[in-house]
Amino acid sequence: MAEWRRQRHWAERTGADGGLPWRSSLAVAVLAQAGSGWAQQLQPGREPLGVLGRGLLLLGPALLLLRHRHPVAVLYGVCSVTLAYLAGGYPYGPVVVSVAVACLAAIGAGHRHAAWAAVGALWAGHLLIAHWLYRWLPPPGDGPLPWSAEAGVTAWAIAVLAACELVRVRREQWARDRAEQAAAQRRRADEERLRIARELHDVLAHSISVINVQAGVGLALLDTDPEQARSALMAIRAAGKEALGEVRQVLDTLRAPGEAPRTPAPGLGRLPELVEQAAAAGLTVSVEGEEAGRGLPPGADLAAFRILQEALTNVLRHSGARTARIRISRPPGPNALELRVDDDGPATGGDAGGSGTGLTGMQERAAAQGGTVEAGPRPDGGFRVRARLPLPGPEPGSVPAPPDEEDR
């Protein structure tokens, strides 16, 4: 499978799925014809180029037209044509360019061992022709090739293989870089989708929980206490308006990515609003250490607000308690913000609706800031959510809250 993918990638890079590579093949043919004619003038002792010699010079580039579809067969065919050309005693010259191009195509398609074997067979065949078979081959009276020249032929074969391997390594590195870039883009897109989904969940879950509670109150009191039902409807309207505003803000970031948001992201500065909304839904919330949540970085500020929002939403949905306690502190040690939400329970045990991803969302928000979230029953009953968010540096104005009796 990996070999097929490598060949497929090579085909896409070289256009093997489309037309034949006739431009490069034509260029090799012109170079071979012109260069060999010039080489004949510099090597008068070699066999003159005739119809057969010119035909062999054309046959190699003609085979190159199929090098992307049948790289191994073309390489062996070009090496055979080149050996026939050398056996004919024709002048040394750019006939070997066809071999280099075919070798590059074969190695690029993943057939490294076949390419090495073909070039090795060509070198061995030339060695046999130049030092033994020359007695029976044209031109008449030719002698063995000097060993100094044979060293040049050997160096050429090694250079061709090394250059092809270098090109292969560069192309594979390029393919890996492209794959890594594509994977990084997919990761960024997945992270952005997760962030948006988490933001929408936190906005809608809290607002809809408030709306659900107030709707129940309104229906129950519609006939007996119209004024209280009217207050419930007003709370529903306020919660819906706030939810629409925050959803619109999230959607604006999707429509115009990279632009600054039109409204600031929520933070602990809006904690009093959150407490009011909970109170409108019948949950009394007390806050301790609110001053410790001031001056936070934007990311930590948003994460802290959403964690508290989701924790109160879970109390409304899943707990029978009508009171909750929020505690914000900067504990001693590394600069960090600690959030704690307690309720006295008991758990309702019923299906309160929702996606069931509230705790996961809180943990993901904390993890994005390098923090943690722990949630579970308290030893004395009720439920506790504790979050710890590291902060970038020491805050001169930090206000650590003293440990309470349970933490001592």
C-alpha positions in Angstrom: 0.0 0.0 0.0 2.8 2.4 0.9 4.6 1.6 -2.4 1.3 2.2 -4.3 0.9 5.6 -2.6 4.4 6.6 -3.4 4.0 5.7 -7.0 0.6 7.5 -7.0 2.2 10.6 -5.6 5.0 10.5 -8.1 2.4 10.2 -10.9 0.5 13.2 -9.7 3.8 15.2 -9.4 5.0 14.3 -12.9 1.7 14.3 -14.8 1.6 10.5 -15.4 -2.1 10.5 -15.2 -2.3 13.0 -18.1 -0.4 13.3 -21.4 3.0 12.0 -22.2 6.1 14.0 -21.1 7.0 14.8 -24.7 8.6 18.2 -24.1 11.4 16.8 -21.9 11.8 13.8 -24.2 12.1 16.0 -27.2 14.7 18.1 -25.4 16.7 15.0 -24.6 16.5 13.9 -28.3 17.7 17.3 -29.6 20.6 17.3 -27.1 21.6 13.8 -28.1 21.5 14.4 -31.8 23.3 17.8 -31.7 25.8 16.8 -28.9 26.7 13.5 -30.6 27.4 15.2 -33.9 29.8 17.6 -32.1 31.4 14.7 -30.2 32.0 12.9 -33.5 34.2 15.8 -34.6 36.2 15.5 -31.4 36.6 11.7 -31.7 37.6 11.1 -35.3 38.6 7.5 -34.5 35.1 6.4 -33.6 32.5 4.9 -36.0 30.8 7.7 -38.0 27.1 8.4 -37.1 24.9 6.9 -39.8 21.3 6.0 -40.0 21.6 3.3 -37.4 23.5 5.5 -35.0 21.0 8.4 -35.4 18.2 5.9 -35.0 19.6 4.6 -31.7 20.0 8.2 -30.5 16.3 8.7 -31.2 15.1 5.4 -29.8 16.3 6.2 -26.2 14.3 9.5 -25.9 11.3 7.9 -27.6 11.3 5.3 -24.8 11.4 8.1 -22.3 7.8 9.0 -23.3 6.6 6.1 -21.2 8.9 6.5 -18.2 6.2 7.6 -15.8 3.9 4.7 -16.6 6.5 2.0 -16.9 9.7 3.3 -15.2 11.5 0.1 -14.7 10.9 -1.3 -18.2 11.8 2.1 -19.8 15.1 2.2 -17.8 16.2 -1.2 -18.9 15.2 -0.5 -22.4 17.2 2.8 -22.5 20.2 1.0 -21.0 19.9 -1.7 -23.7 19.8 1.0 -26.4 22.8 2.7 -24.9 24.8 -0.5 -24.8 23.9 -1.1 -28.5 25.1 2.4 -29.3 28.4 1.9 -27.5 28.8 -1.6 -29.1 28.4 0.1 -32.5 31.6 2.1 -31.8 29.9 5.4 -32.0 31.4 8.5 -30.3 30.9 8.9 -26.5 28.5 11.8 -25.8 25.1 12.8 -24.5 23.6 9.4 -25.3 23.9 8.8 -21.6 21.5 11.7 -20.8 18.6 9.3 -21.6 19.9 6.9 -19.0 20.1 9.6 -16.3 16.5 10.8 -17.0 15.1 7.2 -17.0 17.0 6.4 -13.8 15.6 9.5 -12.1 12.1 8.4 -13.1 12.6 4.9 -11.7 14.1 6.0 -8.4 11.4 8.7 -8.0 8.7 6.0 -8.5 10.3 4.0 -5.7 12.2 1.4 -7.8 15.6 2.1 -6.3 17.1 -1.4 -6.4 15.9 -1.9 -10.0 17.6 1.4 -11.0 20.8 0.5 -9.3 20.8 -2.9 -11.0 20.1 -1.3 -14.4 22.9 1.2 -14.1 25.3 -1.4 -12.7 24.5 -3.7 -15.7 25.1 -0.8 -18.1 28.5 -0.1 -16.4 29.4 -3.8 -16.5 28.4 -4.1 -20.2 30.5 -1.0 -21.1 33.4 -2.5 -19.2 33.1 -5.7 -21.2 32.8 -3.9 -24.5 35.7 -1.5 -23.8 38.2 -4.1 -22.6 37.3 -7.4 -24.3 34.7 -7.3 -27.0 36.3 -4.3 -28.8 38.4 -6.8 -30.9 35.3 -7.9 -32.7 33.3 -4.7 -32.7 33.6 -1.5 -34.8 35.5 0.6 -35.4 38.2 -1.7 -37.0 41.6 -1.5 -35.3 40.1 0.0 -32.1 42.0 -0.6 -28.9 40.9 -0.9 -25.2 39.6 2.2 -23.5 42.3 3.7 -21.2 41.7 2.9 -17.5 41.7 6.6 -16.8 38.7 7.1 -19.1 37.1 4.0 -17.5 37.4 5.8 -14.1 35.5 8.7 -15.6 32.7 6.3 -16.8 32.6 4.8 -13.3 32.4 8.2 -11.7 29.6 9.2 -14.1 27.5 6.1 -13.1 28.0 6.8 -9.4 27.2 10.5 -9.9 24.0 9.7 -11.7 22.8 7.3 -8.9 23.8 9.9 -6.2 22.0 12.7 -8.0 18.9 10.6 -8.4 18.9 9.6 -4.8 19.4 13.2 -3.7 16.4 14.3 -5.8 14.4 11.4 -4.3 15.3 12.5 -0.8 14.4 16.1 -1.5 11.0 15.1 -3.0 10.2 12.8 -0.1 11.1 15.6 2.3 8.9 18.0 0.3 6.0 15.4 0.5 6.5 15.0 4.2 6.5 18.7 4.7 3.3 19.0 2.7 1.7 16.2 4.7 2.8 17.8 8.0 1.4 21.2 7.0 -1.9 19.6 5.9 -2.0 17.7 9.3 -1.3 20.9 11.2 -4.0 22.7 9.3 -6.5 19.9 10.1 -5.5 20.1 13.7 -6.0 23.8 13.8 -9.4 23.5 12.1 -10.4 20.7 14.6 -9.3 22.8 17.5 -11.2 25.8 16.2 -14.3 23.7 15.7 -14.0 22.3 19.2 -13.5 25.8 20.6 -16.6 27.1 18.9 -18.7 24.0 19.9 -17.5 24.5 23.5 -18.4 28.2 23.4 -21.8 27.6 22.0 -22.5 24.8 24.5 -21.6 27.0 27.4 -23.7 29.9 26.2 -26.7 27.9 25.3 -26.7 25.4 28.1 -26.7 28.1 30.8 -29.3 30.3 29.1 -31.6 27.4 28.2 -31.3 26.0 31.7 -32.4 29.4 33.1 -35.2 29.7 30.5 -36.4 26.1 31.3 -36.6 26.8 35.1 -38.3 30.2 34.6 -40.8 28.7 32.1 -41.7 26.1 34.7 -42.2 28.8 37.3 -44.3 30.8 34.8 -46.5 27.9 34.0 -47.0 27.0 37.6 -47.9 30.6 38.6 -49.7 31.8 35.5 -53.2 31.5 37.1 -52.4 31.9 40.8 -49.8 34.7 40.7 -49.7 36.6 37.4 -47.1 39.1 38.6 -44.6 36.4 39.5 -45.3 34.7 36.2 -44.7 38.0 34.5 -41.3 38.2 36.3 -40.5 34.8 35.1 -41.3 35.7 31.5 -39.1 38.8 31.8 -36.2 36.6 33.1 -36.7 34.4 30.1 -36.6 37.4 27.8 -33.4 38.6 29.4 -31.7 35.2 29.2 -32.8 34.7 25.6 -31.4 38.2 24.6 -28.1 37.5 26.3 -27.8 34.1 24.6 -28.6 35.6 21.2 -25.9 38.3 21.7 -23.2 35.8 22.7 -24.2 33.4 19.8 -24.0 36.3 17.4 -20.5 37.1 18.7 -19.4 33.5 18.1 -20.9 33.5 14.6 -19.2 36.9 13.8 -15.9 35.3 14.4 -16.8 32.5 11.9 -17.9 35.0 9.2 -14.8 37.2 9.6 -11.9 35.1 11.0 -8.9 37.0 12.2 -10.8 40.2 12.9 -11.1 41.7 16.4 -14.4 40.9 18.0 -16.9 43.7 18.2 -17.6 43.1 21.9 -15.2 41.9 24.6 -15.2 38.3 25.6 -17.0 37.6 28.9 -14.9 37.3 32.0 -15.2 37.3 35.8 -16.2 41.0 35.6 -19.6 39.6 34.6 -19.8 37.4 37.6 -22.5 39.6 39.2 -24.7 39.1 36.1 -24.2 35.3 36.4 -25.2 35.4 40.0 -28.3 37.5 39.1 -29.3 35.0 36.4 -28.9 32.1 38.9 -31.0 34.0 41.4 -33.7 34.5 38.8 -33.8 30.8 38.3 -34.2 30.2 42.0 -30.6 29.5 42.9 -29.0 31.7 45.6 -25.3 32.0 45.0 -22.7 33.5 47.4 -19.3 34.6 46.2 -16.1 34.7 48.2 -12.8 36.2 47.1 -14.2 38.0 44.1 -11.2 40.5 44.1 -8.8 37.6 43.5 -10.3 37.2 40.0 -9.4 40.7 38.8 -6.7 41.6 36.3 -6.6 38.1 34.7 -5.2 37.5 31.2 -8.1 37.3 28.6 -7.8 33.6 28.0 -7.8 32.7 31.7 -10.6 35.2 32.4 -12.8 33.7 29.8 -12.1 30.1 30.9 -12.8 31.0 34.6 -16.1 32.6 33.7 -17.2 29.7 31.5 -16.2 27.1 34.2 -18.2 28.9 36.8 -21.1 29.3 34.4 -21.1 25.6 33.6 -20.8 24.6 37.2 -23.9 26.7 38.2 -25.7 25.3 35.2 -25.0 21.8 36.5 -26.4 22.8 39.9 -29.6 24.0 38.3 -29.9 20.9 36.2 -28.8 18.1 38.4 -29.0 19.2 42.0 -31.9 19.7 44.4 -29.9 22.4 46.2 -31.2 25.9 46.1 -27.9 27.5 47.3 -24.4 27.4 45.8 -21.1 28.9 47.0 -18.4 30.2 44.7 -14.9 30.7 46.1 -12.1 32.4 44.1 -8.5 32.4 45.4 -4.9 32.7 44.5 -3.3 29.9 46.6 0.3 30.1 47.8 3.0 28.8 45.5 3.1 29.0 41.7 0.9 31.8 40.5 -2.5 30.3 39.8 -6.2 31.0 40.1 -8.4 28.5 42.0 -12.1 28.3 41.5 -14.5 26.3 43.6 -18.2 25.8 43.4 -20.0 23.8 46.1 -23.7 22.9 46.5 -25.3 20.8 49.3 -27.3 18.6 47.0 -28.9 16.1 46.8 -28.7 15.0 43.2 -32.0 14.9 41.5 -31.2 11.7 39.6 -33.5 12.6 36.7 -32.9 13.5 33.1 -32.3 17.2 33.1 -31.7 17.3 29.4 -28.5 18.7 27.8 -25.7 17.0 26.0 -23.9 15.6 29.0 -20.6 17.2 28.0 -20.5 19.9 30.6 -17.7 18.4 32.8 -15.8 17.5 29.6 -16.1 21.1 28.4 -14.8 22.5 31.7 -11.8 20.1 31.6 -11.0 21.1 28.0 -11.2 24.8 28.8 -8.9 24.3 31.8 -6.5 22.1 29.8 -6.3 24.7 27.1 -4.9 27.1 29.8 -2.6 24.4 31.2 -4.9 23.8 34.2 -7.1 21.1 35.7 -10.7 20.6 36.8 -11.8 18.1 39.4 -15.5 17.3 40.1 -17.2 14.9 42.5 -19.3 14.3 45.6 -18.1 15.9 48.9 -17.5 13.8 51.9 -20.3 15.6 53.8 -22.8 15.5 51.0 -23.4 17.7 48.0 -21.1 18.2 45.0 -17.9 20.2 44.4 -16.2 21.5 41.3 -12.6 22.6 41.7 -10.6 24.2 38.9 -7.0 25.4 38.9 -5.7 27.7 36.2 -2.0 28.7 36.0 -1.3 32.4 35.4 1.7 33.7 33.4 3.4 35.6 36.1 3.2 36.8 39.7 0.5 39.3 40.3 1.4 42.0 42.9 -2.2 42.5 43.7 -3.1 38.9 44.1 -5.3 38.1 47.0 -4.9 34.5 48.3 -7.9 33.4 50.2 -7.2 31.6 53.5 -7.9 27.8 53.5 -11.3 27.0 55.0 -11.9 24.3 57.6 -12.3 21.5 55.1 -8.9 22.2 53.5 -6.9 22.3 56.7 
